[in-house]
């Protein structure tokens, strides 16, 4: 039996993952309009990953007979000054998601809900990987001296994003 405050946190996370999926989908749409095919592919694939995260929590809640409410999803940011701003926005969002996941881990542990605690551990590892990925991308931009301006570095960054493992 999942306690109600834990059920609420899981429901919030379902909706947060949905929003994250839309954040990346919007980033992909923005990239398409900028002629950044690599970034568009990267963000599009990431959008699908967030959707899978949502499914994972959805399945867990369903298994535990916890009611699920799909809330109204806020509009994702749609305009960015340049690719680095877009990447930074994605990174900042990941940090918020990490904080939410860690809170579920903390609350479930404190509530002695070890089943949820065990379930959410996968997401802790996943968020670590997300942060490592964005650190790697930002480091690559630093190596290139890329701050978002059009030109050769932008072309290289776009190609890098098309092929980066995530
Ligand atoms: Fe996620």
Backbone and ligand atoms as CSV (ligand in chain L), in Angstrom:
chain,resi,resn,atom,element,x,y,z
A,1,UNK,N,N,0.854,-1.208,0.000
A,1,UNK,CA,C,0.000,0.000,0.000
A,1,UNK,C,C,0.883,1.248,0.000
A,2,UNK,N,N,0.722,2.059,-1.023
A,2,UNK,CA,C,1.507,3.291,-1.134
A,2,UNK,C,C,0.813,4.396,-0.324
A,3,UNK,N,N,1.578,5.068,0.517
A,3,UNK,CA,C,0.996,6.151,1.318
A,3,UNK,C,C,0.647,7.345,0.421
A,4,UNK,N,N,-0.348,8.104,0.875
A,4,UNK,CA,C,-0.912,9.123,-0.019
A,4,UNK,C,C,0.113,10.198,-0.418
A,5,UNK,N,N,0.996,10.589,0.496
A,5,UNK,CA,C,1.959,11.635,0.103
A,5,UNK,C,C,2.968,11.105,-0.906
A,6,UNK,N,N,3.260,9.807,-0.851
A,6,UNK,CA,C,4.167,9.208,-1.837
A,6,UNK,C,C,3.436,9.080,-3.178
A,7,UNK,N,N,2.173,8.693,-3.110
A,7,UNK,CA,C,1.351,8.592,-4.335
A,7,UNK,C,C,1.295,9.948,-5.040
A,8,UNK,N,N,1.168,11.011,-4.231
A,8,UNK,CA,C,1.114,12.368,-4.812
A,8,UNK,C,C,2.427,12.722,-5.508
A,9,UNK,N,N,3.544,12.373,-4.867
A,9,UNK,CA,C,4.860,12.661,-5.468
A,9,UNK,C,C,5.044,11.892,-6.773
A,10,UNK,N,N,4.585,10.648,-6.794
A,10,UNK,CA,C,4.704,9.838,-8.022
A,10,UNK,C,C,3.830,10.427,-9.123
A,11,UNK,N,N,2.629,10.864,-8.728
A,11,UNK,CA,C,1.742,11.472,-9.730
A,11,UNK,C,C,2.348,12.770,-10.282
A,12,UNK,N,N,2.937,13.550,-9.381
A,12,UNK,CA,C,3.610,14.788,-9.818
A,12,UNK,C,C,4.726,14.442,-10.811
A,13,UNK,N,N,5.417,13.315,-10.534
A,13,UNK,CA,C,6.544,12.944,-11.394
A,13,UNK,C,C,6.074,12.482,-12.776
A,14,UNK,N,N,4.950,11.779,-12.819
A,14,UNK,CA,C,4.374,11.388,-14.122
A,14,UNK,C,C,4.169,12.646,-14.961
A,15,UNK,N,N,3.567,13.657,-14.335
A,15,UNK,CA,C,3.285,14.896,-15.068
A,15,UNK,C,C,4.555,15.664,-15.395
A,16,UNK,N,N,5.536,15.603,-14.490
A,16,UNK,CA,C,6.813,16.286,-14.738
A,16,UNK,C,C,7.561,15.639,-15.911
A,17,UNK,N,N,7.480,14.311,-16.019
A,17,UNK,CA,C,8.160,13.618,-17.123
A,17,UNK,C,C,7.458,13.947,-18.448
A,18,UNK,N,N,6.147,14.078,-18.394
A,18,UNK,CA,C,5.378,14.480,-19.562
A,18,UNK,C,C,5.839,15.874,-20.017
A,19,UNK,N,N,5.944,16.767,-19.034
A,19,UNK,CA,C,6.402,18.124,-19.338
A,19,UNK,C,C,7.817,18.099,-19.904
A,20,UNK,N,N,8.700,17.281,-19.290
A,20,UNK,CA,C,10.087,17.171,-19.775
A,20,UNK,C,C,10.101,16.697,-21.226
A,21,UNK,N,N,9.236,15.742,-21.531
A,21,UNK,CA,C,9.145,15.241,-22.903
A,21,UNK,C,C,8.773,16.389,-23.858
A,22,UNK,N,N,7.841,17.223,-23.417
A,22,UNK,CA,C,7.432,18.368,-24.248
A,22,UNK,C,C,8.530,19.424,-24.348
A,23,UNK,N,N,9.282,19.612,-23.266
A,23,UNK,CA,C,10.410,20.561,-23.290
A,23,UNK,C,C,11.369,20.158,-24.414
A,24,UNK,N,N,11.707,18.869,-24.456
A,24,UNK,CA,C,12.646,18.387,-25.478
A,24,UNK,C,C,12.036,18.400,-26.874
A,25,UNK,N,N,10.759,18.109,-26.942
A,25,UNK,CA,C,10.093,18.133,-28.254
A,25,UNK,C,C,10.092,19.556,-28.813
A,26,UNK,N,N,9.836,20.526,-27.923
A,26,UNK,CA,C,9.855,21.930,-28.349
A,26,UNK,C,C,11.273,22.362,-28.735
A,27,UNK,N,N,12.269,21.885,-27.992
A,27,UNK,CA,C,13.666,22.182,-28.341
A,27,UNK,C,C,13.992,21.607,-29.715
A,28,UNK,N,N,13.448,20.432,-30.000
A,28,UNK,CA,C,13.667,19.810,-31.305
A,28,UNK,C,C,13.024,20.655,-32.413
A,29,UNK,N,N,11.807,21.112,-32.154
A,29,UNK,CA,C,11.098,21.942,-33.143
A,29,UNK,C,C,11.858,23.238,-33.395
A,30,UNK,N,N,12.349,23.842,-32.316
A,30,UNK,CA,C,13.130,25.087,-32.440
A,30,UNK,C,C,14.387,24.827,-33.285
A,31,UNK,N,N,15.065,23.711,-33.002
A,31,UNK,CA,C,16.302,23.371,-33.728
A,31,UNK,C,C,16.032,23.172,-35.213
A,32,UNK,N,N,14.922,22.534,-35.517
A,32,UNK,CA,C,14.548,22.321,-36.929
A,32,UNK,C,C,14.475,23.662,-37.658
A,33,UNK,N,N,13.856,24.637,-37.018
A,33,UNK,CA,C,13.681,25.967,-37.648
A,33,UNK,C,C,15.001,26.709,-37.804
A,34,UNK,N,N,16.004,26.329,-36.997
A,34,UNK,CA,C,17.314,26.981,-37.079
A,34,UNK,C,C,18.236,26.288,-38.082
A,35,UNK,N,N,17.738,25.213,-38.689
A,35,UNK,CA,C,18.586,24.434,-39.599
A,35,UNK,C,C,19.578,23.550,-38.868
A,36,UNK,N,N,19.279,23.252,-37.594
A,36,UNK,CA,C,20.184,22.432,-36.780
A,36,UNK,C,C,19.636,21.001,-36.708
A,37,UNK,N,N,19.938,20.236,-37.736
A,37,UNK,CA,C,19.365,18.883,-37.836
A,37,UNK,C,C,19.886,17.952,-36.744
A,38,UNK,N,N,21.161,18.114,-36.406
A,38,UNK,CA,C,21.757,17.250,-35.376
A,38,UNK,C,C,21.104,17.500,-34.023
A,39,UNK,N,N,20.973,18.770,-33.672
A,39,UNK,CA,C,20.348,19.124,-32.393
A,39,UNK,C,C,18.887,18.670,-32.392
A,40,UNK,N,N,18.214,18.839,-33.519
A,40,UNK,CA,C,16.805,18.433,-33.621
A,40,UNK,C,C,16.668,16.933,-33.352
A,41,UNK,N,N,17.585,16.143,-33.917
A,41,UNK,CA,C,17.562,14.682,-33.712
A,41,UNK,C,C,17.823,14.343,-32.240
A,42,UNK,N,N,18.851,14.982,-31.688
A,42,UNK,CA,C,19.218,14.746,-30.288
A,42,UNK,C,C,18.032,15.043,-29.354
A,43,UNK,N,N,17.438,16.221,-29.521
A,43,UNK,CA,C,16.334,16.608,-28.636
A,43,UNK,C,C,15.101,15.731,-28.862
A,44,UNK,N,N,14.881,15.356,-30.115
A,44,UNK,CA,C,13.715,14.510,-30.427
A,44,UNK,C,C,13.846,13.144,-29.748
A,45,UNK,N,N,15.042,12.570,-29.828
A,45,UNK,CA,C,15.279,11.272,-29.185
A,45,UNK,C,C,15.138,11.396,-27.668
A,46,UNK,N,N,15.621,12.530,-27.159
A,46,UNK,CA,C,15.525,12.744,-25.715
A,46,UNK,C,C,14.075,12.900,-25.263
A,47,UNK,N,N,13.282,13.511,-26.118
A,47,UNK,CA,C,11.851,13.650,-25.827
A,47,UNK,C,C,11.208,12.276,-25.653
A,48,UNK,N,N,11.591,11.341,-26.533
A,48,UNK,CA,C,11.061,9.972,-26.450
A,48,UNK,C,C,11.501,9.293,-25.149
A,49,UNK,N,N,12.742,9.561,-24.739
A,49,UNK,CA,C,13.244,8.968,-23.481
A,49,UNK,C,C,12.412,9.434,-22.287
A,50,UNK,N,N,12.061,10.710,-22.293
A,50,UNK,CA,C,11.261,11.253,-21.181
A,50,UNK,C,C,9.883,10.607,-21.160
A,51,UNK,N,N,9.378,10.357,-22.337
A,51,UNK,CA,C,8.073,9.693,-22.444
A,51,UNK,C,C,8.162,8.269,-21.844
A,52,UNK,N,N,9.297,7.610,-22.082
A,52,UNK,CA,C,9.511,6.270,-21.521
A,52,UNK,C,C,9.600,6.341,-19.983
A,53,UNK,N,N,10.242,7.413,-19.482
A,53,UNK,CA,C,10.295,7.598,-18.025
A,53,UNK,C,C,8.876,7.707,-17.460
A,54,UNK,N,N,8.074,8.491,-18.162
A,54,UNK,CA,C,6.690,8.665,-17.737
A,54,UNK,C,C,5.987,7.306,-17.687
A,55,UNK,N,N,6.178,6.509,-18.733
A,55,UNK,CA,C,5.556,5.171,-18.791
A,55,UNK,C,C,5.992,4.284,-17.629
A,56,UNK,N,N,7.271,4.381,-17.287
A,56,UNK,CA,C,7.815,3.546,-16.205
A,56,UNK,C,C,7.105,3.851,-14.874
A,57,UNK,N,N,6.935,5.140,-14.593
A,57,UNK,CA,C,6.275,5.529,-13.340
A,57,UNK,C,C,4.786,5.188,-13.404
A,58,UNK,N,N,4.224,5.414,-14.562
A,58,UNK,CA,C,2.811,5.076,-14.793
A,58,UNK,C,C,2.587,3.589,-14.491
A,59,UNK,N,N,3.453,2.737,-15.036
A,59,UNK,CA,C,3.335,1.284,-14.830
A,59,UNK,C,C,3.470,0.917,-13.353
A,60,UNK,N,N,4.438,1.555,-12.695
A,60,UNK,CA,C,4.643,1.256,-11.271
A,60,UNK,C,C,3.409,1.631,-10.453
A,61,UNK,N,N,2.859,2.801,-10.735
A,61,UNK,CA,C,1.663,3.244,-10.015
A,61,UNK,C,C,0.495,2.299,-10.289
A,62,UNK,N,N,0.360,1.900,-11.560
A,62,UNK,CA,C,-0.735,0.984,-11.920
A,62,UNK,C,C,-0.576,-0.358,-11.191
A,63,UNK,N,N,0.649,-0.864,-11.138
A,63,UNK,CA,C,0.917,-2.133,-10.430
A,63,UNK,C,C,0.521,-2.027,-8.957
A,64,UNK,N,N,0.759,-0.839,-8.396
A,64,UNK,CA,C,0.483,-0.630,-6.966
A,64,UNK,C,C,-0.944,-0.143,-6.720
A,65,UNK,N,N,-1.753,-0.142,-7.772
A,65,UNK,CA,C,-3.156,0.319,-7.690
A,65,UNK,C,C,-3.276,1.742,-7.148
A,66,UNK,N,N,-2.334,2.588,-7.562
A,66,UNK,CA,C,-2.382,4.002,-7.169
A,66,UNK,C,C,-3.099,4.768,-8.288
A,67,UNK,N,N,-4.124,5.557,-7.949
A,67,UNK,CA,C,-4.805,6.326,-9.008
A,67,UNK,C,C,-3.837,7.316,-9.674
A,68,UNK,N,N,-3.984,7.497,-10.974
A,68,UNK,CA,C,-3.107,8.402,-11.737
A,68,UNK,C,C,-3.968,9.510,-12.334
A,69,UNK,N,N,-3.497,10.743,-12.172
A,69,UNK,CA,C,-4.196,11.870,-12.791
A,69,UNK,C,C,-3.243,12.584,-13.741
A,70,UNK,N,N,-3.616,12.615,-15.001
A,70,UNK,CA,C,-2.827,13.372,-15.975
A,70,UNK,C,C,-3.330,14.814,-15.916
A,71,UNK,N,N,-2.438,15.690,-15.448
A,71,UNK,CA,C,-2.817,17.094,-15.263
A,71,UNK,C,C,-2.617,17.874,-16.559
A,72,UNK,N,N,-3.049,19.124,-16.505
A,72,UNK,CA,C,-2.767,20.015,-17.631
A,72,UNK,C,C,-1.259,20.279,-17.659
A,73,UNK,N,N,-0.645,20.089,-18.818
A,73,UNK,CA,C,0.812,20.244,-18.920
A,73,UNK,C,C,1.116,21.683,-19.356
A,74,UNK,N,N,1.955,22.397,-18.578
A,74,UNK,CA,C,2.272,23.787,-18.972
A,74,UNK,C,C,2.997,23.835,-20.317
A,75,UNK,N,N,2.885,24.988,-20.962
A,75,UNK,CA,C,3.563,25.210,-22.244
A,75,UNK,C,C,5.078,25.235,-22.002
A,76,UNK,N,N,5.812,24.530,-22.837
A,76,UNK,CA,C,7.273,24.498,-22.710
A,76,UNK,C,C,7.873,25.761,-23.330
A,77,UNK,N,N,9.051,26.211,-22.845
A,77,UNK,CA,C,9.710,27.359,-23.474
A,77,UNK,C,C,9.952,27.078,-24.964
A,78,UNK,N,N,9.664,28.082,-25.806
A,78,UNK,CA,C,9.694,27.837,-27.258
A,78,UNK,C,C,10.753,28.640,-28.000
A,79,UNK,N,N,11.287,29.681,-27.364
A,79,UNK,CA,C,12.277,30.497,-28.074
A,79,UNK,C,C,13.579,30.580,-27.273
A,80,UNK,N,N,14.662,30.514,-28.003
A,80,UNK,CA,C,16.004,30.553,-27.401
A,80,UNK,C,C,16.878,31.455,-28.262
A,81,UNK,N,N,17.809,32.136,-27.610
A,81,UNK,CA,C,18.676,33.046,-28.352
A,81,UNK,C,C,19.596,32.324,-29.316
A,82,UNK,N,N,20.071,31.163,-28.869
A,82,UNK,CA,C,20.988,30.375,-29.699
A,82,UNK,C,C,21.073,28.952,-29.130
A,83,UNK,N,N,21.865,28.105,-29.787
A,83,UNK,CA,C,21.932,26.691,-29.381
A,83,UNK,C,C,22.451,26.512,-27.957
A,84,UNK,N,N,23.416,27.325,-27.541
A,84,UNK,CA,C,23.932,27.168,-26.178
A,84,UNK,C,C,22.862,27.501,-25.143
A,85,UNK,N,N,22.041,28.501,-25.445
A,85,UNK,CA,C,20.936,28.829,-24.532
A,85,UNK,C,C,19.954,27.671,-24.456
A,86,UNK,N,N,19.719,27.038,-25.597
A,86,UNK,CA,C,18.799,25.894,-25.649
A,86,UNK,C,C,19.353,24.732,-24.827
A,87,UNK,N,N,20.650,24.468,-24.984
A,87,UNK,CA,C,21.294,23.376,-24.233
A,87,UNK,C,C,21.257,23.685,-22.736
A,88,UNK,N,N,21.540,24.934,-22.397
A,88,UNK,CA,C,21.529,25.334,-20.985
A,88,UNK,C,C,20.127,25.173,-20.387
A,89,UNK,N,N,19.097,25.519,-21.175
A,89,UNK,CA,C,17.713,25.374,-20.696
A,89,UNK,C,C,17.405,23.911,-20.413
A,90,UNK,N,N,17.870,23.022,-21.287
A,90,UNK,CA,C,17.645,21.580,-21.095
A,90,UNK,C,C,18.378,21.104,-19.839
A,91,UNK,N,N,19.602,21.570,-19.671
A,91,UNK,CA,C,20.414,21.173,-18.514
A,91,UNK,C,C,19.767,21.644,-17.207
A,92,UNK,N,N,19.339,22.897,-17.207
A,92,UNK,CA,C,18.682,23.451,-16.011
A,92,UNK,C,C,17.438,22.632,-15.671
A,93,UNK,N,N,16.715,22.224,-16.715
A,93,UNK,CA,C,15.518,21.426,-16.468
A,93,UNK,C,C,15.879,20.076,-15.857
A,94,UNK,N,N,16.944,19.473,-16.357
A,94,UNK,CA,C,17.383,18.187,-15.802
A,94,UNK,C,C,17.724,18.318,-14.313
A,95,UNK,N,N,18.328,19.428,-13.931
A,95,UNK,CA,C,18.676,19.626,-12.517
A,95,UNK,C,C,17.410,19.677,-11.646
A,96,UNK,N,N,16.355,20.283,-12.191
A,96,UNK,CA,C,15.080,20.343,-11.448
A,96,UNK,C,C,14.499,18.940,-11.293
A,97,UNK,N,N,14.572,18.152,-12.382
A,97,UNK,CA,C,14.048,16.778,-12.337
A,97,UNK,C,C,14.845,15.954,-11.320
A,98,UNK,N,N,16.166,16.134,-11.308
A,98,UNK,CA,C,17.006,15.410,-10.347
A,98,UNK,C,C,16.552,15.714,-8.919
A,99,UNK,N,N,16.281,16.977,-8.641
A,99,UNK,CA,C,15.844,17.365,-7.288
A,99,UNK,C,C,14.512,16.687,-6.940
A,100,UNK,N,N,13.614,16.609,-7.917
A,100,UNK,CA,C,12.311,15.952,-7.674
A,100,UNK,C,C,12.501,14.462,-7.379
A,101,UNK,N,N,13.359,13.822,-8.170
A,101,UNK,CA,C,13.613,12.380,-7.993
A,101,UNK,C,C,14.251,12.117,-6.621
A,102,UNK,N,N,15.210,12.947,-6.264
A,102,UNK,CA,C,15.877,12.770,-4.964
A,102,UNK,C,C,14.884,12.954,-3.818
A,103,UNK,N,N,13.931,13.856,-4.014
A,103,UNK,CA,C,12.913,14.064,-2.985
A,103,UNK,C,C,12.034,12.817,-2.836
A,104,UNK,N,N,11.710,12.169,-3.958
A,104,UNK,CA,C,10.920,10.925,-3.868
A,104,UNK,C,C,11.727,9.866,-3.105
A,105,UNK,N,N,13.034,9.788,-3.395
A,105,UNK,CA,C,13.883,8.818,-2.702
A,105,UNK,C,C,13.888,9.115,-1.197
A,106,UNK,N,N,14.082,10.370,-0.858
A,106,UNK,CA,C,14.141,10.781,0.555
A,106,UNK,C,C,12.820,10.478,1.272
A,107,UNK,N,N,11.712,10.928,0.639
A,107,UNK,CA,C,10.398,10.762,1.281
A,107,UNK,C,C,10.006,9.297,1.411
A,108,UNK,N,N,10.318,8.500,0.387
A,108,UNK,CA,C,9.928,7.082,0.448
A,108,UNK,C,C,10.776,6.344,1.490
A,109,UNK,N,N,12.041,6.726,1.589
A,109,UNK,CA,C,12.902,6.095,2.605
A,109,UNK,C,C,12.387,6.441,4.003
A,110,UNK,N,N,12.105,7.724,4.199
A,110,UNK,CA,C,11.626,8.176,5.517
A,110,UNK,C,C,10.287,7.541,5.889
A,111,UNK,N,N,9.481,7.266,4.850
A,111,UNK,CA,C,8.164,6.644,5.085
A,111,UNK,C,C,8.271,5.120,5.184
A,112,UNK,N,N,9.518,4.615,5.108
A,112,UNK,CA,C,9.778,3.171,5.127
A,112,UNK,C,C,9.054,2.453,3.993
A,113,UNK,N,N,8.867,3.175,2.894
A,113,UNK,CA,C,8.288,2.584,1.683
A,113,UNK,C,C,9.485,2.137,0.821
A,114,UNK,N,N,10.037,0.996,1.168
A,114,UNK,CA,C,11.270,0.539,0.507
A,114,UNK,C,C,11.016,0.053,-0.917
A,115,UNK,N,N,9.784,-0.274,-1.213
A,115,UNK,CA,C,9.447,-0.693,-2.588
A,115,UNK,C,C,9.593,0.502,-3.531
A,116,UNK,N,N,9.011,1.640,-3.129
A,116,UNK,CA,C,9.144,2.848,-3.953
A,116,UNK,C,C,10.590,3.327,-3.955
A,117,UNK,N,N,11.221,3.218,-2.796
A,117,UNK,CA,C,12.629,3.630,-2.710
A,117,UNK,C,C,13.470,2.833,-3.712
A,118,UNK,N,N,13.241,1.532,-3.743
A,118,UNK,CA,C,13.966,0.661,-4.674
A,118,UNK,C,C,13.613,1.010,-6.128
A,119,UNK,N,N,12.339,1.267,-6.382
A,119,UNK,CA,C,11.886,1.620,-7.734
A,119,UNK,C,C,12.570,2.905,-8.217
A,120,UNK,N,N,12.640,3.890,-7.329
A,120,UNK,CA,C,13.125,5.209,-7.766
A,120,UNK,C,C,14.649,5.245,-7.922
A,121,UNK,N,N,15.324,4.232,-7.401
A,121,UNK,CA,C,16.793,4.193,-7.547
A,121,UNK,C,C,17.228,4.201,-9.007
A,122,UNK,N,N,16.464,3.526,-9.861
A,122,UNK,CA,C,16.781,3.502,-11.293
A,122,UNK,C,C,16.822,4.941,-11.841
A,123,UNK,N,N,15.899,5.765,-11.370
A,123,UNK,CA,C,15.815,7.156,-11.854
A,123,UNK,C,C,16.983,7.993,-11.329
A,124,UNK,N,N,17.461,7.644,-10.148
A,124,UNK,CA,C,18.619,8.371,-9.599
A,124,UNK,C,C,19.822,8.129,-10.508
A,125,UNK,N,N,20.020,6.879,-10.891
A,125,UNK,CA,C,21.120,6.539,-11.806
A,125,UNK,C,C,20.912,7.218,-13.162
A,126,UNK,N,N,19.673,7.244,-13.618
A,126,UNK,CA,C,19.344,7.852,-14.910
A,126,UNK,C,C,19.629,9.367,-14.882
A,127,UNK,N,N,19.245,10.020,-13.796
A,127,UNK,CA,C,19.494,11.468,-13.692
A,127,UNK,C,C,20.990,11.754,-13.629
A,128,UNK,N,N,21.728,10.870,-12.980
A,128,UNK,CA,C,23.189,11.035,-12.956
A,128,UNK,C,C,23.717,11.000,-14.392
A,129,UNK,N,N,23.225,10.046,-15.164
A,129,UNK,CA,C,23.664,9.934,-16.560
A,129,UNK,C,C,23.284,11.171,-17.377
A,130,UNK,N,N,22.098,11.706,-17.134
A,130,UNK,CA,C,21.646,12.917,-17.851
A,130,UNK,C,C,22.598,14.088,-17.560
A,131,UNK,N,N,22.956,14.227,-16.278
A,131,UNK,CA,C,23.830,15.340,-15.905
A,131,UNK,C,C,25.225,15.157,-16.493
A,132,UNK,N,N,25.713,13.919,-16.496
A,132,UNK,CA,C,27.026,13.629,-17.101
A,132,UNK,C,C,26.982,13.976,-18.590
A,133,UNK,N,N,25.891,13.603,-19.242
A,133,UNK,CA,C,25.731,13.878,-20.681
A,133,UNK,C,C,25.795,15.386,-20.964
A,134,UNK,N,N,25.030,16.163,-20.189
A,134,UNK,CA,C,25.022,17.609,-20.441
A,134,UNK,C,C,26.357,18.259,-20.075
A,135,UNK,N,N,27.008,17.740,-19.044
A,135,UNK,CA,C,28.350,18.239,-18.710
A,135,UNK,C,C,29.295,18.009,-19.887
A,136,UNK,N,N,29.161,16.824,-20.490
A,136,UNK,CA,C,30.012,16.453,-21.626
A,136,UNK,C,C,29.760,17.402,-22.813
A,137,UNK,N,N,28.494,17.695,-23.057
A,137,UNK,CA,C,28.135,18.588,-24.172
A,137,UNK,C,C,28.665,20.003,-23.912
A,138,UNK,N,N,28.495,20.479,-22.683
A,138,UNK,CA,C,28.955,21.836,-22.347
A,138,UNK,C,C,30.491,21.903,-22.399
A,139,UNK,N,N,31.147,20.819,-21.965
A,139,UNK,CA,C,32.613,20.759,-22.067
A,139,UNK,C,C,33.062,20.810,-23.523
A,140,UNK,N,N,32.343,20.113,-24.385
A,140,UNK,CA,C,32.673,20.102,-25.820
A,140,UNK,C,C,32.567,21.521,-26.388
A,141,UNK,N,N,31.524,22.233,-25.980
A,141,UNK,CA,C,31.345,23.615,-26.433
A,141,UNK,C,C,32.520,24.480,-25.970
A,142,UNK,N,N,32.982,24.246,-24.738
A,142,UNK,CA,C,34.125,25.010,-24.203
A,142,UNK,C,C,35.382,24.727,-25.018
A,143,UNK,N,N,35.601,23.451,-25.344
A,143,UNK,CA,C,36.765,23.055,-26.147
A,143,UNK,C,C,36.750,23.810,-27.486
A,144,UNK,N,N,35.546,23.935,-28.048
A,144,UNK,CA,C,35.396,24.612,-29.344
A,144,UNK,C,C,35.415,26.136,-29.216
A,145,UNK,N,N,35.290,26.625,-27.995
A,145,UNK,CA,C,35.146,28.063,-27.775
A,145,UNK,C,C,33.798,28.542,-28.291
A,146,UNK,N,N,32.833,27.625,-28.264
A,146,UNK,CA,C,31.508,27.908,-28.827
A,146,UNK,C,C,30.576,28.513,-27.784
A,147,UNK,N,N,30.010,29.669,-28.123
A,147,UNK,CA,C,29.077,30.315,-27.191
A,147,UNK,C,C,27.694,30.469,-27.821
A,148,UNK,N,N,27.512,29.882,-29.002
A,148,UNK,CA,C,26.190,29.917,-29.632
A,148,UNK,C,C,26.167,30.654,-30.958
A,149,UNK,N,N,27.297,31.312,-31.279
A,149,UNK,CA,C,27.315,32.134,-32.491
A,149,UNK,C,C,27.300,31.255,-33.751
A,150,UNK,N,N,26.715,31.764,-34.870
A,150,UNK,CA,C,26.730,30.984,-36.103
A,150,UNK,C,C,28.154,30.846,-36.646
A,151,UNK,N,N,28.400,29.804,-37.407
A,151,UNK,CA,C,29.729,29.589,-37.984
A,151,UNK,C,C,30.159,28.140,-37.856
A,152,UNK,N,N,31.467,27.934,-38.025
A,152,UNK,CA,C,31.998,26.575,-38.057
A,152,UNK,C,C,31.759,25.804,-36.737
A,153,UNK,N,N,31.923,26.504,-35.605
A,153,UNK,CA,C,31.731,25.818,-34.312
A,153,UNK,C,C,30.287,25.348,-34.144
A,154,UNK,N,N,29.368,26.155,-34.633
A,154,UNK,CA,C,27.946,25.769,-34.553
A,154,UNK,C,C,27.708,24.516,-35.393
A,155,UNK,N,N,28.308,24.495,-36.558
A,155,UNK,CA,C,28.187,23.333,-37.445
A,155,UNK,C,C,28.758,22.081,-36.765
A,156,UNK,N,N,29.909,22.249,-36.118
A,156,UNK,CA,C,30.555,21.112,-35.437
A,156,UNK,C,C,29.693,20.643,-34.250
A,157,UNK,N,N,29.182,21.595,-33.490
A,157,UNK,CA,C,28.334,21.239,-32.333
A,157,UNK,C,C,27.081,20.505,-32.794
A,158,UNK,N,N,26.497,20.963,-33.885
A,158,UNK,CA,C,25.280,20.321,-34.407
A,158,UNK,C,C,25.578,18.870,-34.799
A,159,UNK,N,N,26.720,18.671,-35.468
A,159,UNK,CA,C,27.128,17.308,-35.845
A,159,UNK,C,C,27.416,16.461,-34.622
A,160,UNK,N,N,28.043,17.084,-33.630
A,160,UNK,CA,C,28.359,16.366,-32.386
A,160,UNK,C,C,27.077,15.864,-31.721
A,161,UNK,N,N,26.078,16.748,-31.665
A,161,UNK,CA,C,24.806,16.382,-31.020
A,161,UNK,C,C,24.096,15.251,-31.770
A,162,UNK,N,N,24.271,15.248,-33.095
A,162,UNK,CA,C,23.621,14.187,-33.895
A,162,UNK,C,C,24.138,12.821,-33.497
A,163,UNK,N,N,25.408,12.764,-33.066
A,163,UNK,CA,C,26.048,11.461,-32.826
A,163,UNK,C,C,26.365,11.160,-31.367
A,164,UNK,N,N,26.108,12.112,-30.470
A,164,UNK,CA,C,26.470,11.878,-29.062
A,164,UNK,C,C,25.646,10.717,-28.489
A,165,UNK,N,N,26.328,9.867,-27.736
A,165,UNK,CA,C,25.650,8.705,-27.145
A,165,UNK,C,C,24.822,9.174,-25.944
A,166,UNK,N,N,23.572,8.791,-25.951
A,166,UNK,CA,C,22.740,9.096,-24.757
A,166,UNK,C,C,21.676,8.045,-24.556
L,1,LIG,FE,FE,13.176,11.929,-17.179
